[in-house]
Amino acid sequence: MNLHEYQAKSLMADHGIPVPAGKPAFNEKDVLKIAESLGGDTWVVKAQVHAGGRGKAGGVKVVQGVEALMQTARDMFGKRLVTHQTGPEGQPIERVLIEQTCRIARELYLACLVDRALERIVFIASVAGGMDIEQVAADQPEKILSIVVDPVTGLQGYQCREIAFALDLEGKQVSELTKIMMGIYRLFTSCDLSLLEINPLVVTEEGELLALDGKINVDESALYRQLHMESLRDPAQEDPREHKAQSFGLNYVALDGNIGCMVNGAGLAMATMDLIKLHGGLPANFLDVGGGTTAERVAEALKIILSDDKVKAVLVNIFGGIVRCDLIAEGIVTAVQEIHTAVPIIVRLEGTNVDKGRELLKTSGLKIIAATDLADAAKQAVASVK
């Protein structure tokens, strides 16, 4: 789960990480009040969307004077920001962050993430701040520094100093970076984050360190114990079908094809999508209803798949182990009756009560195609869209 920049900075400030003075605005009245509270006559206006590359796309602007500030905010509110990370459809701008400016001497990069290969938390730093870190890693790998945190001892002071010296920091800046890194580590572990990125972490002309930008990703699997983080979710920045699926405990990921997939189990879902590709089709989604699903969840899953206009056929592939095939069939029939869809639905059922399930589908009077096995189901699904 991604957070907005202003949410990330609020959490960072709570953990002792210095950030610029600023507040989010949700309308034009907020903008004027924030400008008055911050003082000065120059501000930074930042569109709040879940995407990188905002500056290059016109989503970050430095303005001088109240009139320019109001006009810039007015131009952003209600628009969609298109960056290299959003795709051509862009992301809606429903709020902006107004911040004080600062005088920048140097730009650095600092991030904390989970290295799944090492099974450790890793800090990454670079003197090439303010740039796409992926490009820096590709073109100048020698500028990428990293340290691995031992889960038993946690982040150590000497590791912070190693990074500080490598970034050419000196004097009190070394202790400031140590404080920042320790704060990042506390925030990362206490809130179950998967990424915390500061790009850039700037050295001001006064010699202070300041987190000029902040990005936080929260581990979705840990949200059950991080309810305060769940409340920071912004559904407007997510695919509406993915958000709805999550509310029903379904795992849904939108893809670019036209054959919808509903499967129980991630491995079976991957195999189903592979077979669709093998026979010349393209999956429109990944949807795992889970091992202990119900007829109601199956019905909702089918409705979510069919809400995608790109879907021209649906392949349902269920192995009834924990869940009974007759319950799955019941959910399919219920959903099709409610939606009145003309999209072909190909169903392959195997496992517990499979005969009852197939009989329910057969006697439903609906245009549901029964498949004998998975290969047959994939072939029929591809054929139905061609």
DOROPA-258633 format. One line per field, with one value per residue (C-alpha): residue in one letter; z, y, x; residue number from 1. Coordinates in nm, 2 decimals, decimal comma. Layout:
// residues N
r = c(A/...)
up = c(Z/...)
north = c(Y/...)
east = c(X/...)
k = c(NUM/...)
This chain:
// residues 386
r = c(M/N/L/H/E/Y/Q/A/K/S/L/M/A/D/H/G/I/P/V/P/A/G/K/P/A/F/N/E/K/D/V/L/K/I/A/E/S/L/G/G/D/T/W/V/V/K/A/Q/V/H/A/G/G/R/G/K/A/G/G/V/K/V/V/Q/G/V/E/A/L/M/Q/T/A/R/D/M/F/G/K/R/L/V/T/H/Q/T/G/P/E/G/Q/P/I/E/R/V/L/I/E/Q/T/C/R/I/A/R/E/L/Y/L/A/C/L/V/D/R/A/L/E/R/I/V/F/I/A/S/V/A/G/G/M/D/I/E/Q/V/A/A/D/Q/P/E/K/I/L/S/I/V/V/D/P/V/T/G/L/Q/G/Y/Q/C/R/E/I/A/F/A/L/D/L/E/G/K/Q/V/S/E/L/T/K/I/M/M/G/I/Y/R/L/F/T/S/C/D/L/S/L/L/E/I/N/P/L/V/V/T/E/E/G/E/L/L/A/L/D/G/K/I/N/V/D/E/S/A/L/Y/R/Q/L/H/M/E/S/L/R/D/P/A/Q/E/D/P/R/E/H/K/A/Q/S/F/G/L/N/Y/V/A/L/D/G/N/I/G/C/M/V/N/G/A/G/L/A/M/A/T/M/D/L/I/K/L/H/G/G/L/P/A/N/F/L/D/V/G/G/G/T/T/A/E/R/V/A/E/A/L/K/I/I/L/S/D/D/K/V/K/A/V/L/V/N/I/F/G/G/I/V/R/C/D/L/I/A/E/G/I/V/T/A/V/Q/E/I/H/T/A/V/P/I/I/V/R/L/E/G/T/N/V/D/K/G/R/E/L/L/K/T/S/G/L/K/I/I/A/A/T/D/L/A/D/A/A/K/Q/A/V/A/S/V/K)
up = c(0,00/-0,10/0,10/-0,02/0,03/0,30/0,49/0,46/0,59/0,88/0,99/0,93/1,14/1,42/1,42/1,43/1,06/0,95/0,68/0,53/0,70/0,50/0,50/0,25/0,09/-0,03/-0,18/-0,27/0,08/0,23/0,00/0,12/0,49/0,46/0,28/0,56/0,83/0,66/0,59/0,33/-0,04/-0,21/-0,18/-0,34/-0,47/-0,51/-0,66/-0,43/-0,65/-0,60/-0,87/-0,93/-1,19/-1,08/-1,13/-1,49/-1,55/-1,41/-1,07/-0,86/-0,90/-0,71/-0,71/-0,58/-0,46/-0,35/-0,69/-0,86/-0,57/-0,60/-0,98/-0,97/-0,71/-0,92/-1,23/-1,04/-0,85/-1,04/-1,31/-1,38/-1,37/-1,63/-1,55/-1,67/-1,38/-1,42/-1,78/-2,03/-1,80/-1,52/-1,16/-1,02/-0,82/-0,53/-0,29/-0,31/-0,06/0,01/0,16/0,25/0,02/0,12/-0,02/-0,15/-0,15/-0,23/-0,31/-0,17/-0,19/0,11/0,12/0,34/0,19/0,23/0,03/-0,02/-0,15/0,16/0,39/0,55/0,58/0,36/0,35/0,02/-0,03/-0,31/-0,37/-0,68/-0,52/-0,71/-1,00/-1,09/-0,87/-1,12/-1,39/-1,14/-1,07/-1,44/-1,54/-1,23/-1,00/-0,80/-0,67/-0,50/-0,14/0,07/0,42/0,55/0,89/1,12/1,25/1,59/1,66/1,45/1,28/1,44/1,48/1,30/0,99/0,99/1,01/0,73/0,51/0,63/0,55/0,21/0,13/0,22/0,53/0,81/1,16/1,30/0,97/1,06/1,38/1,20/0,94/1,22/1,39/1,05/0,98/1,33/1,29/0,95/1,10/1,39/1,16/0,91/1,17/1,38/1,09/0,88/0,58/0,26/0,14/0,27/0,02/0,06/-0,28/-0,24/0,11/0,08/0,25/0,28/0,24/0,62/0,64/0,77/0,64/0,52/0,37/0,07/-0,06/0,10/-0,03/0,19/0,09/0,36/0,35/0,25/0,44/0,77/0,75/0,98/1,27/1,13/1,13/1,17/0,85/0,67/0,75/0,53/0,21/-0,08/-0,29/-0,56/-0,64/-0,69/-0,96/-0,85/-0,92/-0,72/-0,43/-0,44/-0,46/-0,15/0,05/-0,02/0,07/-0,30/-0,46/-0,79/-1,03/-1,35/-1,67/-2,04/-2,20/-2,27/-2,09/-1,73/-1,49/-1,16/-0,98/-0,63/-0,54/-0,67/-0,82/-1,01/-1,12/-1,27/-1,45/-1,58/-1,73/-1,88/-2,06/-2,19/-2,33/-2,47/-2,67/-2,81/-2,56/-2,31/-1,95/-1,84/-1,47/-1,20/-0,95/-0,66/-0,46/-0,20/-0,07/0,18/-0,04/-0,03/-0,29/-0,21/-0,27/-0,59/-0,71/-0,62/-0,79/-1,11/-1,09/-1,05/-1,35/-1,57/-1,47/-1,69/-2,04/-2,20/-2,08/-2,37/-2,20/-1,85/-1,75/-1,41/-1,29/-0,94/-0,77/-0,48/-0,19/0,11/-0,08/-0,24/-0,61/-0,56/-0,36/-0,64/-0,90/-0,68/-0,67/-1,05/-1,12/-0,88/-1,03/-1,39/-1,30/-1,14/-1,41/-1,72/-1,91/-2,27/-2,21/-2,25/-1,92/-1,93/-1,61/-1,51/-1,18/-1,01/-0,66/-0,37/-0,49/-0,85/-0,99/-0,79/-0,91/-1,28/-1,24/-1,10/-1,39/-1,64/-1,51/-1,45/-1,80/-1,84/-2,11/-1,91/-2,09/-1,90/-1,98/-1,93/-1,81/-1,78/-2,13/-2,28/-2,07/-2,20/-2,56/-2,53/-2,37/-2,64/-2,91/-2,77/-2,80/-3,15)
north = c(0,00/0,34/0,66/1,02/1,23/1,44/1,13/0,99/1,31/1,32/0,98/1,07/1,38/1,18/0,96/1,25/1,28/1,65/1,76/2,10/2,29/2,22/2,11/1,93/2,14/1,98/2,29/2,65/2,79/2,55/2,68/3,04/2,94/2,73/3,00/3,25/3,00/2,92/3,28/3,41/3,48/3,17/2,82/2,47/2,32/1,94/1,73/1,44/1,12/0,77/0,80/0,91/1,16/1,43/1,71/1,62/1,60/1,95/1,82/2,00/2,38/2,66/2,98/3,33/3,54/3,45/3,49/3,25/3,01/3,01/2,98/2,69/2,50/2,58/2,43/2,11/2,04/1,80/1,72/1,39/1,39/1,17/1,05/0,77/0,56/0,62/0,52/0,74/0,75/0,93/0,97/1,21/1,52/1,56/1,73/1,93/1,98/2,33/2,36/2,63/2,65/2,59/2,67/2,35/2,29/1,92/1,64/1,29/0,96/0,75/0,45/0,15/-0,16/-0,54/-0,74/-1,06/-1,25/-1,17/-1,18/-0,87/-0,50/-0,30/0,07/0,22/0,56/0,76/1,10/1,12/1,23/1,39/1,14/0,81/0,57/0,29/0,49/0,57/0,20/0,12/0,39/0,45/0,15/0,27/0,55/0,31/0,23/-0,03/-0,18/-0,49/-0,48/-0,78/-0,86/-0,96/-0,65/-0,40/-0,09/0,00/0,35/0,25/0,15/0,50/0,66/0,45/0,58/0,94/0,93/0,78/1,06/1,32/1,45/1,60/1,74/1,75/1,62/1,27/1,27/1,41/1,13/0,88/1,02/1,01/0,65/0,54/0,71/0,54/0,20/0,25/0,36/0,08/-0,20/-0,06/0,01/-0,30/-0,10/-0,25/0,07/0,41/0,64/0,99/1,14/1,38/1,41/1,75/1,94/2,30/2,60/2,63/2,27/2,11/1,77/1,78/1,51/1,71/1,42/1,11/0,78/0,50/0,16/-0,05/-0,43/-0,52/-0,85/-0,67/-0,43/-0,65/-0,54/-0,18/-0,05/0,31/0,27/0,11/0,44/0,63/0,44/0,66/0,45/0,72/0,63/0,26/0,05/0,05/-0,32/-0,40/-0,19/-0,36/-0,70/-0,63/-0,54/-0,89/-1,06/-1,13/-1,11/-0,92/-0,77/-0,61/-0,71/-0,61/-0,91/-0,99/-1,33/-1,29/-1,55/-1,67/-1,94/-2,06/-2,07/-1,85/-2,15/-2,27/-1,91/-1,88/-2,22/-2,11/-1,78/-1,98/-2,21/-1,92/-1,77/-2,11/-2,13/-1,78/-1,58/-1,30/-1,30/-0,98/-1,03/-1,24/-1,32/-1,57/-1,63/-1,83/-2,18/-2,13/-1,92/-1,90/-1,87/-1,50/-1,43/-1,62/-1,42/-1,09/-1,21/-1,27/-0,93/-0,76/-0,95/-0,86/-0,49/-0,47/-0,37/-0,54/-0,89/-1,08/-1,43/-1,56/-1,88/-2,02/-2,28/-2,42/-2,72/-2,81/-2,92/-2,71/-2,54/-2,76/-2,74/-2,71/-2,39/-2,25/-2,34/-2,17/-1,85/-1,85/-1,91/-1,63/-1,38/-1,45/-1,42/-1,08/-0,94/-1,07/-1,09/-1,21/-1,28/-1,65/-1,81/-2,13/-2,33/-2,62/-2,78/-3,06/-3,20/-3,22/-3,25/-3,19/-3,38/-3,17/-2,86/-2,96/-3,05/-2,71/-2,54/-2,77/-2,72/-2,34/-2,26/-2,01/-1,98/-2,14/-2,37/-2,67/-2,79/-3,14/-3,03/-2,73/-2,75/-2,78/-2,48/-2,27/-2,37/-2,29/-1,95/-1,85/-1,97/-1,78/-1,44/-1,52)
east = c(0,00/0,14/0,11/0,10/0,41/0,25/0,14/0,49/0,65/0,41/0,53/0,89/0,86/0,71/1,03/1,27/1,34/1,36/1,12/1,02/0,74/0,42/0,06/-0,17/-0,45/-0,78/-0,93/-0,84/-0,94/-0,69/-0,42/-0,46/-0,47/-0,16/0,03/-0,06/0,05/0,38/0,47/0,71/0,63/0,77/0,64/0,66/0,33/0,34/0,06/-0,02/-0,04/0,10/0,36/0,72/0,84/0,60/0,85/0,92/0,54/0,46/0,34/0,60/0,63/0,81/0,59/0,63/0,34/-0,01/-0,17/0,08/0,03/-0,35/-0,34/-0,09/-0,30/-0,62/-0,45/-0,37/-0,69/-0,92/-0,67/-0,50/-0,12/0,05/0,41/0,62/0,49/0,12/0,05/-0,14/-0,45/-0,26/-0,36/-0,62/-0,50/-0,73/-0,49/-0,16/0,12/0,23/0,58/0,83/1,13/1,49/1,83/1,99/2,37/2,37/2,12/2,17/1,97/1,87/1,63/1,55/1,39/1,35/1,60/1,41/1,71/1,91/1,60/1,73/1,65/1,90/1,99/2,08/2,25/2,40/2,56/2,35/2,03/1,74/1,78/1,62/1,81/1,76/1,94/2,22/2,26/2,27/2,51/2,72/2,69/3,00/2,78/2,54/2,62/2,44/2,45/2,27/2,10/2,14/1,79/1,93/2,14/1,94/2,09/2,42/2,58/2,90/2,69/2,53/2,87/3,00/2,72/2,78/3,15/3,08/2,84/3,11/2,92/3,12/3,10/2,74/2,61/2,74/2,54/2,23/2,24/2,28/1,97/1,78/1,88/1,79/1,45/1,39/1,48/1,23/0,96/1,03/1,01/0,73/0,49/0,58/0,70/0,84/1,01/1,10/1,27/1,40/1,50/1,64/1,78/1,94/2,22/2,10/2,33/2,32/2,46/2,15/2,00/1,64/1,42/1,29/1,08/0,95/0,80/0,66/0,52/0,35/0,35/-0,01/0,02/0,08/-0,21/-0,42/-0,19/-0,14/-0,49/-0,37/-0,18/-0,48/-0,67/-0,42/-0,52/-0,64/-0,88/-0,88/-0,52/-0,59/-0,76/-1,13/-1,16/-0,85/-0,98/-1,33/-1,17/-0,96/-1,27/-1,40/-1,07/-1,00/-0,65/-0,71/-0,45/-0,56/-0,38/-0,40/-0,57/-0,94/-0,99/-1,09/-0,96/-1,11/-0,91/-0,86/-0,49/-0,20/-0,02/-0,33/-0,39/-0,05/-0,09/-0,42/-0,28/0,01/-0,23/-0,43/-0,11/-0,01/-0,33/-0,29/-0,50/-0,42/-0,54/-0,73/-0,65/-0,52/-0,79/-0,74/-1,06/-0,86/-0,89/-1,17/-1,40/-1,78/-2,06/-2,09/-1,73/-1,73/-2,03/-1,86/-1,54/-1,73/-1,89/-1,56/-1,41/-1,71/-1,70/-1,39/-1,51/-1,20/-1,32/-1,47/-1,47/-1,42/-1,24/-1,33/-1,09/-1,17/-1,02/-1,25/-1,05/-1,14/-1,42/-1,69/-1,76/-2,13/-2,09/-1,87/-2,13/-2,39/-2,19/-2,14/-2,51/-2,61/-2,36/-2,46/-2,83/-2,77/-2,55/-2,73/-2,41/-2,36/-1,99/-1,91/-1,82/-1,62/-1,60/-1,37/-1,45/-1,26/-1,27/-1,52/-1,88/-1,78/-2,08/-2,32/-2,15/-2,16/-2,53/-2,61/-2,44/-2,61/-2,96/-2,92/-3,05/-2,76/-2,50/-2,22/-1,98/-1,86/-1,50/-1,37/-1,02/-0,80/-0,65/-1,00/-1,11/-0,82/-0,89/-1,26/-1,19/-0,94/-1,18/-1,47/-1,29/-1,17)
k = c(1/2/3/4/5/6/7/8/9/10/11/12/13/14/15/16/17/18/19/20/21/22/23/24/25/26/27/28/29/30/31/32/33/34/35/36/37/38/39/40/41/42/43/44/45/46/47/48/49/50/51/52/53/54/55/56/57/58/59/60/61/62/63/64/65/66/67/68/69/70/71/72/73/74/75/76/77/78/79/80/81/82/83/84/85/86/87/88/89/90/91/92/93/94/95/96/97/98/99/100/101/102/103/104/105/106/107/108/109/110/111/112/113/114/115/116/117/118/119/120/121/122/123/124/125/126/127/128/129/130/131/132/133/134/135/136/137/138/139/140/141/142/143/144/145/146/147/148/149/150/151/152/153/154/155/156/157/158/159/160/161/162/163/164/165/166/167/168/169/170/171/172/173/174/175/176/177/178/179/180/181/182/183/184/185/186/187/188/189/190/191/192/193/194/195/196/197/198/199/200/201/202/203/204/205/206/207/208/209/210/211/212/213/214/215/216/217/218/219/220/221/222/223/224/225/226/227/228/229/230/231/232/233/234/235/236/237/238/239/240/241/242/243/244/245/246/247/248/249/250/251/252/253/254/255/256/257/258/259/260/261/262/263/264/265/266/267/268/269/270/271/272/273/274/275/276/277/278/279/280/281/282/283/284/285/286/287/288/289/290/291/292/293/294/295/296/297/298/299/300/301/302/303/304/305/306/307/308/309/310/311/312/313/314/315/316/317/318/319/320/321/322/323/324/325/326/327/328/329/330/331/332/333/334/335/336/337/338/339/340/341/342/343/344/345/346/347/348/349/350/351/352/353/354/355/356/357/358/359/360/361/362/363/364/365/366/367/368/369/370/371/372/373/374/375/376/377/378/379/380/381/382/383/384/385/386)
